[in-house]
Amino acid sequence: MTTLIIVIGFLLYLIFYFTYGKKLERGVVMASDDNEAPSKRLYDGVDYISARKEVLFGHHFASIAGAAPIIGPALAICWGWVPGLLWVWFGNIFIGAVHDYLALMASVRYDGKSIQFVASDLIGKRTGRAFYWIVFFLLILVVAAFGAIVGGMFVRIPAIASAFIWMIVAALILGVLMYRVKMNFTGVTLIGIVMLLAAIWLGVQTPIKASYNTWMIFLFLYIIIAAAIPVNVLLQPRDYLNSFLLYAGLIIGFIAAIFAFRGFEIPAFSSFSPILLGGKPTPFWPAIPLIIACGSLSGFHSLVASGTTSKQLEKESDGLFIGYGAMFTEGFLSTMVIVAIAGFGYTALQNAGVSAETLNAGNWGTMFTKASASVKLSKANLFIQSYADMVNATWLSFIPTQFVKVLAGMWVAAFAMTTLDTTNRLARYCLSEMAAPLKDSATGLYNALTNRWVASVVPAAIGIWLAASGNWLIIWGSFGAANQLVASIALMTGAAFAAKKLKSSFANAAVIPAYLLWITVTCAIVWFIVVVQPGAIAAKPGPGWTVMVLLCAMLILNFVFIWDFIKSKAYKVD
């Protein structure tokens, strides 16, 4: 079964990239290298800096993926392996990749401006203001969710924390070689790979042990600095190194899944409402988008595409490979996660100390949640163990298990850290654009809010404070709600871009799934607020009420947006 599912997934993504994707590029967006990219026309040495497509792919993928395409599918295993896999495949191909590519190219045609700015121009000023606030709230929740993931992983596996810090050192050296010394690109790449392997080895040899709160302070300071310095100092070289973690992990996992020849230990379907979020029965519909976002479809991707990536795109023809291709790669990663856990997750739980009697004592979904909590086995760690077991079950077993675990852990941690600092940079952009009306009426306040250091502190402070609460499942659910809400709104904006700017009838192919997604996510947010949040508030009032206020505000702004969108008929070709 592992072999069958991984091969089907690979072929699906390959075929649709060269058919559906190419149709988007040539027949809808009509990408042309005759149009000078904003990275060259508006070069500023800080944000607008063109990058080779191989380097930018690494930055873009690491930023959009983070740990979400791993954590989400691992959580969704509580419903069985089929529901999550179908959500990943259909959502990724028909919604997620279209959403990402349209957001990227719309931003490129708008001088690298955000998707919120595009919405303001195509739909209405009030719509744009509502969208800005929804996005800003989402970015805070992203910092919280990924801060909690990274902090927990650094505590559980100190070798990963050490390896990541050594990787930062390697990235800074690589940046100097790439942009200051201007060394041959092939030579730089080889040096980078050697330094990456050395970072993993040093991580295993010199683990750094620290408390969760200590790592929260470290993350707070790190993401402020990383979000404020020029992208070619740390982000571009670090994410280029990340791309090799991705390639190594995908290739090893792909080979292992093919040659494991393993049946699935996890049932295809468990129940419609297993115990999950907040210890409550969690219905597959409408709650699935709260669990699986990245890997299937994610509003955060539109913010990365129109925030940092569009400002670094060297030419329009690179857009499909980066915007569309990265989303397909993420979908394939999620497919691999489901295959690894479905084939080896049951054994991983037993190896962690859960008895077979406990796992077989009732409905799989409910037992899975309880068993994971009983041994404090995070969903990231469940994937790491399952992935290592899958590799060890094949002729690749000559690779030391500890190395495989650190590789998989670095895969999760490095991408999550990339999402953290990219998110903080996006929040800085967002805050600066939101402050634009103050430029004349309150110049001092405007200058403070647009200062790249000040604007980096605000979202970092709120997000890390929420992460420090440790209420991870509540943070993850609220992040998923905000994320998918932005996805539906961004997809509607993409439809408006296709209709108004490109004069394409393709707008309907974007707006119909956007409406369906909007209905699902809106129902999911209402369910989360009514069913899950009261328990979160009772447990930890401060963070609980903060999340409640953010979700309620986004829900209100969400209805403002949908009303303006329908009223403006922005999705209709003139």
N, C-alpha and C positions, 0 to 999 in steps of 0.2 A: 504493500500500500504506500509506503514512503516513496518508493520509486515511481509509481504511477502518478501520484499527486504532484510531485515536484516536476516531472516531465511535462504534464499537462499545463501547469502554471507557466513554465518557461516558454512553451510554444504559444500559449495565449498572448503573453506580453510581446513576444517577437513578432507575431503576425499582425497584431493590432498596431504596433509602432509603425510598421512599414505600409499599412493601409490607412487606417483611421487617422493616425498621426500625420502622415504625409498629406492627406486630404486637407487637414486643418491648416497646415503650413502653406500649401500652395493655393488651395481653393478658397480659403476663408481669410486668413491673415495676410496672404500674399507677401510673405517675408522677402525682403530684397536688401542685398548688401550695398545697394546704391544709396540707401538711407543711412546717413552717418549716425552712429550710435551715440547716445548721450554721454557715455563714458569718455569719448574723445572730444565731442563738441563742447561739453561742459566740465572738462577735467579741472579738479580743484586740489588734488593731492591728498585728500582726506577720505572722501566718500566716492567721488566720481573718478575711478581709476580702472582702466580696462585690464582684463586678465585673460590669459589663454583659456580656451574652453575646458581643457583638462583640469586646470587649477580651479576655475570657477565651478565646474561640476562638483568637485570635492567640497568646496565651500557651501554651495547650494544644497547638496544632498545632506551633508552633515547638519546644516541648519534646519532643514525641514524635517529630518528624521528624528533626531534626538533619540530618546529611548522609547518613544511612543509606538512605533511599528513593532516593537518587541513586547512592551508591557501590555498594550491593548489586547492583542491576540492571546497572550498568556492569561489574562483575566477572563476573556471570552470563552476559554475552554470550559468554564462552568456550565455553559449551555450545550457542550459537546463540540466536536471539531467541525461539523458541517455548517452550522449557522454562521460562525465567524468567518470561515473560508469563503462562503458565498458572498458575505458582506464585503470582504476584501476584494474579491475578483470583480464583481459587478460594479461596486462603488468606484474602484480604482480606474477601471477601463472606461466607463461611460460618464463618470462625473468628475472624479478626482483629477485625472490627467488633463481633461479639457479645462477644468477650473484653473489649474496651475499655469497652463500654457497661455490662456487668454489673459490672465492677470499679469503675467510677465510681459507679453507683447503690448497690452494696453498701456502699461507703465512706460515701456520703451517709446511708444508713440507720444506719450505725454511727458517727455523729457525726464524720465526717471521718477516722476511723482507717484505718490502712493495710490493704492486702489480706492482709498477714501476720497482722494482728490478727484479721481476719475468719476466716482459716483456723484460728487458735488456738481461737476460740469455737465454730466449727461442726464441726471435725474432731478437734482435740485439742491439748493444751498442747505435747506433744513435737513434734507436726507443726508448730505455730507456731514453735517455737524453731529447728527445722531450716530452715523457710522463711525466717526472718529472716537466718540465716547465708548461705543461698544468695543472697538478695537483696543483702546487703551485699557479697558477693564480686562479684556482677554489676555493682553500681554502681562499684566500683573499676575493673573492666575497661571500663566505659563511659567513665569519665574518661580512661583510657589510650587507647582507640580514637579518641575524638573529639579529644583533645588532640593526638594524632599527626596527624590529618587537618588540623586548624586550623593547627598549626605548619608543616606542609609547604606548605599553601596560602599562608600569609602570606609564606614565603620565596620561593616561585615567582612570586607575583603581589603585590608590595608595595602596589599600589593598593588591594587588597581589605583589607589590614591597616589602612591609613589610613582607608578609608571606614568600617570597623567602629568605629574609635575615635571618629570624628566622629559616628557613629550613637549611641554611648553618651552623648555630650554632648547630642545632640538628645533622647534618651529621658529624661534627667534633667530637662531643661527642660520636656518634655511632662508629666512626672509632677507637677511643681510646678503647671503650668497646670490639670491635671485634678483634683488632690486638695487643693492648698492654695488656689489662686485660685478653684477651682471654676468655671472658664470654661465657656461654652456648649459642649456636646459636639461639635456640628457645626463650630464655629469652631476648637476644639482639633484636630479631625481634619484640617482644611485646613492649619493651621499645621504639624502633624506631617508631612503629605505633602510640604510645601514643604521642611521641614528634612531629610527623608529624601533628596529629590532633591539638595539641597545637599550632603549627606554623601557621596553617590556622586560628585558633581562634584569636591568637594574631595579625595576619595580618588584620583581620576585625576590631579589637579593636584599633589598633595603625597604621593607614595608614600613609605612608610616602609620602609627596607631594614634588616634585622637578621638575625642568625644564628638557626638553629633553636633552639639552647640558650637564647638570649636570649628568644625567644618562649615557651619552656617556663617560664622564671621569671615572665614576665608573666602567663601563663595561671594558674600556681599562685597568685599573689597575687590575681588578678582573681576567680577562682571562689570563693576563701575569702570575700572581701568581699561578692560578689554573693549568696552563699548565706546570709549572716548578717544582712544588712540587711532591713528590711520589704519585702514583695513589691511594694507600691505605689510604692516609691521608684524602682526600676529595672526589675524583671521585667515588671510589667504594662504600663507605657508602652512599654518597649523591644519587647516581643513584639506589642503593638498595631501598632507601626511595621513589625515583621517581617511582619505579616499583609498589608500592602500590597505588600511584596516578593513574597509568595506570589501575591496576586491578579494583579499585573502580569506576573509570570513565567508563570503558568498561562494567562492570557488571550493574551499574545503567543505563547507556545508552541503553544496550541490553534489559534490562527489560522494560524500558520506550518505546523503539521502538516497542517491541512486543505488549504491552498493550495499546499503544496510539490509535491503530486502526484508523489511520488518513490517508486520501487521500493526495496526493501531491498538494501543492499550486503552485509550480513552473512548467512550461511546460516541457514536455519531451524533446522537441527540440525547440530552438528559431530561430537562423539563423546561417549560416555558418561563417559569419564574423561580429560579434557584436563589438562595440567599447570597447576596453580594454587597451592594452599596449600602453602607450604614447598618449592616446586619439585617437588612429588610429584603423580602422577596422582590427580585428585580426582573420585571418582564422584558423579554427580548425586544418587543416593540412596546413603547418607543425608546427604551433605554439603550439599545445597542450603540447609537452614535455617541453616547456618553462614555462608552467603554473603548470602542475601536474608532479612532479618528485617523491619525496618520497611518498610512498603509492602505487605507480605503479612500478617504477624502478628508481634507483638513483646511479650514479657513486660515490657519496660521501660515500655510504655504503661500497664500496670496499676498500676505504681508511681507514674507521674505522675498518673493519674486518681485514685488513692486517696491520693496524697501532697499535691500542691499544688492540683489542680483542684477536688477535692471540698470543700476549705476555702474556695473562692472562688465556688462555684456560687450564683447568686442565688436560683434557684428550680428545682424538680425538672423542670419542663417544658423548661428549657434543656439538660437532660442529653443528649437525643438529638442535638440540633444539634451539641453540643460533643464528646461522647464518641464517638458513632456517626458523625456527619458528618465529623469531623476525620480519622477513619481512612479513610473513603471518599475524602476529598480526597487523603490520602497515597497511596492506591492509584492514583488518577488521575495523581498526580505521577510515580510509578514507571512507569506506562504511557507517559507522555510521554518519560521518560528512555530507555526501550527503543526507542520510535519514533525519537527523535532519533539515537541511536547506531546503530541498525540501518540507518537511512537515510543517515547522514552520517559514521559513525565510521571507516569504511575510508578515506575521503578525509581525515579529520582526522589519522589516523596517517600517511598519505602526506605531508600538509602539515607534519607534525612531523619529517619526515626519514626515514621508513621507506619503502624502495623497494617497488614492486609485486611484484618478484621475491621479496623476503623474505616478504611477506604471502601469496604464493601458493605458497610452497615446500613446504608440507606441510599437515597438518590445521589448520583454522582456529583451534581452541581453543588448541593449543600455540603456534602462530605469534603469536596475539594476546597471550598472556602475555609471550613473549620480546620481541616488537616493542615493547610498552609499556615494558618494563624498559629496552630498549636506548636509548630516547630520553628516559627518565625522565619519561614522560607519565603522571601519576597518573590514576586513574579519574575523579576530580573534574574534572581539567583536560580529560580526554577528553570528558566531558559538556559542559563549558563551550564547547569548540571546536565540537562537533557541534551544540549548540543554536544557537550564533551562525551557523553555516553554514546551518542550517535556516531561520532567520529571514531571512538574507541571500538565500535562494533564492526569496523571495516578494516581493510588493509592499510588504512591511514593510522592505525593504532601505534605505529612507530613514533608518532609525534607525542611527546610527553603530555600526559593529561593535565598537569599543572599549567603548562604553557598554553594549552588549548583553552583552559578556563580563564586565564588572564587575557588571552586574545579576545575571547567572547566578552569578558567583563570590560575590557578597554573599548570594545565596539560599542557597548551600551554607554559607558561613562563618558568617553570622549565625545560621542555624538550628543549626549545630554548636556555636557558642558558647552558645546558649540551652540546648541539651541539657547542655552541660558544667556551667553554673552551677545548672541545675535538678537535675541528678544529684547535685551536691554538697549541695544543700539536702535532697534525699531521703535521702542517706546520713546527714546530720545527724539527720533524723527517726528513721531506722532505728537509729542508734547510741543515741539517747536512749531509744527504746522497748526495745531490747535490755538497756539498763542498769537498767531498772525493778526487777529483783530485788535490786539492790544498795542500794536506797534506804534500807533500815533497817540492813542488815548492814555496809555500807561507805559511809557518807554522803558522806565527802570525795571518794571516787572517783566516786560517782554524780553529785555536783555538777559535777565536772570534765568527765565524759563528756557531761553534758546541757547544758553551757555552749555556746551556739550558735557561739562562735568556736573553741573547742577542738574541738568535734565536727565543724567544717568543715575543720579542718587535716588530720585523720587520713586520710580517703579521698583528699583532694587530693594529699597528699604521696606516697602509694603509687601512685596512678594516674598522676600526672605523671612520677614516676620511671620507670615502665614505658614511658610515651610517649617519654621522652627516649632510650630505648634505640634507637629508630628501626626496630625489627623489626615493621613495620606489618602485613604479611599475617598473621603469627602472632598479633598482638594482635587483629586483626579476626576471625580464625577463632575464637579463644577467647571473644571478646565475643559472637559469634553463638551459640556453644554455650550459654553461660550465659543469654543472652537468651531463646532458644527453650525452654530448660529451664524458666525462670520462666513462660513463656507457657503451657506445658502444665499447670503446677501452679496458676497463677492461674485458668485456665479450669476446672479441677476445683473450685477454690474457688467460682467463679461458679456452677457446677452445684449445689454444696452450698447456696449462697445461694438459688438458684431453688427447690430442693426443700424446704429446712428453713424458710426465712423467708417465701418467697412461695407455697409449697405448689403449685408449678407443675410439670406433667409435662414442661415444656420442658427440664428438667434433662438429659434424655437427648440432646437436640440439642447440648448443650455437652460432655457427658462422653465421648461416642463419639469426636468429633474430638480431644478432649484425650488420650485413650488412644493414638490413632494417632500424634499428634504426640509424645507421651512416648516411644513405641517408637523413632520416627525419630531424635529428638534424643539419646536414650540411646546408640543405635548410633553416631551421629555423634561423640559425645564420646569413646567408646571408640576409634573409628577415629583421631580427632585425637590422642589421647594416645599410641597405639601407633605410628602412622605418621609424624605430623608433628612432635610435640614432641621426639623425640630429636635431630633436626637443629637445632631451635631452641636446645636446651640446649648442644649442641656449639658453636654459633656464639656465643651470649652466655649463659654459665652463670647469672649472677645473675637477670636477667629471665626466662630460660627456666625455671629451677627455680621461680621465684615463680608463674608461670602454671601450671606442672605441679601444684604443691601446691593452688592454687585450684581447678583442674579436678577433681583427684582428690577433694578435700573435698566439692565440689558433687555429684559422682557418688555418693558414699557417702550424703550427706544426701538425695539424690534417691530412693534406694531406701527410706530411712526414711519419706519422705513417701508414696510410692506404697503401701507396706505399710499404713500407718495409714489412708490414704484408703479402700482396699479393705476393710480390717477394720471400719472405722466405718460403712460403708454410708451415708455422709453425702449421697450423691447420690439417695437414695431418699426419696420423699415419705412422711411419716408418716401 
